Amino acid sequence: MSLYLYELVPTGPAARTIEEFGARAEKEGGVLIEAQVTAGAARIFAIAEFAGCRAPALPAPELLAEAVDGPHEVRLVGADLAAIKAARPGAGYLVEWDIPAEIDMNTYLARKKANAPKYADVPEVSFLRTYVREDTAKCLCFYDAPDEAAVRRARDAVNTPVDRLHELADPRI
């Protein structure tokens, strides 16, 4: 079983795009694991699992999306996939980090493991999970925090940059 990231720009209500994405993923032999929507519903970050095959490219018009970036194979770090499947947890914020080319997956994972305890220095922030692309082009880190400033303090604590920071909205919008 492999996980894949799709980034969608919806043309209408995000909930409808997520519904169409989930149905299409299922038709192609996959399952939607989670979908997070940026505030204002400008972008949807969807994670799907496909067994025994590469994830298909999905046509934007059929998903009620203006654009679809993906599929990109990702690795889940910092959380248990079964727990995510069972709870479908939300998050308050998403940080995208464009990983420098000189950092490979082993280096990334070692760095993540070494820095993770430093999140304790910012107790008002809860690190939830990360999806790192297998090509290490970028990672998506999910947090619960009182505000963007707290998320930035947490990123500073683990000495990791923020390329894009998104407040997340209810995916039912």
C-alpha positions in Angstrom: 0.0 0.0 0.0 1.3 3.4 -1.0 0.2 6.9 -0.1 -0.1 9.7 -2.6 -0.6 13.4 -2.4 -2.9 15.3 -4.7 -3.2 19.1 -4.5 -6.4 20.3 -6.0 -7.8 23.8 -6.8 -11.5 23.5 -6.5 -13.9 25.3 -8.9 -16.8 25.2 -6.4 -17.5 24.0 -2.8 -14.5 22.1 -1.4 -16.7 19.4 0.0 -18.0 18.6 -3.4 -14.5 18.4 -4.9 -13.4 16.1 -2.0 -16.5 13.9 -2.5 -15.7 13.6 -6.3 -12.0 12.9 -5.5 -12.9 10.2 -3.0 -15.3 8.5 -5.4 -12.8 8.6 -8.3 -9.9 7.3 -6.1 -12.2 4.4 -5.0 -13.1 3.7 -8.7 -9.4 3.5 -9.4 -8.7 1.0 -6.5 -7.8 3.5 -3.9 -9.2 5.1 -0.8 -9.2 8.7 0.4 -7.2 8.9 3.7 -7.7 12.6 4.4 -8.3 15.9 2.8 -7.4 19.2 4.3 -8.7 22.5 3.0 -7.0 25.9 3.2 -8.9 28.8 4.7 -10.9 30.3 1.9 -11.0 26.9 0.2 -8.4 27.9 -2.4 -6.6 24.6 -2.2 -7.2 21.0 -1.1 -4.4 18.7 0.0 -5.7 15.1 -0.4 -3.9 11.9 0.6 -5.1 8.7 -1.0 -3.9 5.1 -0.6 -3.6 2.8 -3.5 -2.8 -0.9 -3.2 -0.7 -2.8 -5.7 -0.6 -0.1 -8.3 0.7 3.3 -9.0 -1.8 6.1 -8.3 -3.5 7.4 -11.4 -3.5 10.9 -12.7 -7.0 12.2 -12.1 -8.5 14.7 -14.5 -9.3 18.0 -13.0 -12.7 18.6 -14.7 -14.1 15.3 -13.3 -13.1 16.3 -9.8 -14.7 19.7 -10.1 -11.2 21.2 -9.9 -9.4 23.9 -11.9 -6.1 22.1 -11.5 -4.7 18.9 -10.0 -1.0 18.5 -9.0 -0.1 14.9 -8.4 -0.1 12.1 -7.7 3.1 12.3 -5.7 4.1 9.3 -3.5 4.5 10.3 0.1 5.6 8.8 3.4 3.7 9.4 6.6 6.0 10.5 9.5 5.0 11.1 13.1 1.6 9.4 13.1 0.0 6.0 12.7 -1.9 5.4 9.4 -4.4 3.2 11.1 -5.2 6.0 13.6 -5.6 8.5 10.8 -7.9 6.2 9.0 -10.0 5.6 12.1 -10.3 9.2 13.3 -9.9 11.3 10.1 -8.3 14.0 12.3 -8.3 17.6 11.4 -5.6 20.1 11.9 -5.4 23.9 12.4 -2.4 24.7 10.3 -0.3 23.2 7.4 3.3 24.2 6.7 4.8 23.4 3.3 8.6 23.1 3.2 10.4 22.9 -0.1 13.2 20.6 0.9 16.6 21.6 -0.4 18.0 19.3 -3.2 20.9 18.2 -1.0 18.6 16.6 1.6 17.7 13.0 0.7 15.1 10.9 2.5 17.5 9.3 5.0 18.9 12.8 5.9 15.4 14.2 6.2 14.2 11.3 8.5 17.3 11.6 10.7 16.9 15.3 11.0 13.2 14.9 11.8 13.9 12.4 14.5 16.7 14.5 16.1 14.6 17.7 16.1 11.2 16.3 17.1 11.9 16.6 20.9 12.4 20.3 20.5 8.7 20.8 19.9 8.4 20.6 23.7 9.9 24.1 23.8 6.6 25.4 22.3 4.0 23.6 24.4 1.1 25.5 22.9 1.7 23.8 19.6 0.9 20.2 18.8 2.8 18.6 15.9 0.4 16.1 14.4 2.0 14.5 11.4 4.1 15.0 8.2 3.8 13.7 4.7 7.1 13.9 3.0 7.2 13.3 -0.8 9.4 10.3 -1.7 11.2 12.5 -4.2 11.9 14.8 -1.2 10.7 17.8 -3.2 8.7 19.0 -0.2 6.9 18.0 2.9 3.6 18.9 4.5 3.5 19.3 8.3 0.2 19.5 10.2 -0.2 21.3 13.5 -2.7 22.4 16.1 -1.9 25.8 17.4 -3.5 29.0 18.7 -2.2 31.1 15.8 0.3 31.3 12.9 2.9 33.0 15.2 2.9 29.9 17.4 3.4 27.6 14.4 6.3 29.8 13.3 7.8 29.5 16.9 7.5 25.7 16.7 9.3 25.7 13.3 12.0 27.9 14.7 12.4 25.5 17.6 13.1 22.6 15.2 15.2 24.8 13.0 13.1 24.2 9.9 11.9 26.8 7.5 8.4 27.7 6.4 7.9 28.1 2.7 4.1 28.4 2.8 1.8 28.4 5.9 -1.9 27.8 5.5 -4.6 28.1 8.1 -6.9 25.1 7.5 -10.7 25.3 7.3 -13.5 22.8 7.8 -13.4 20.4 4.8 -17.2 20.4 4.6 -17.2 24.0 3.2 
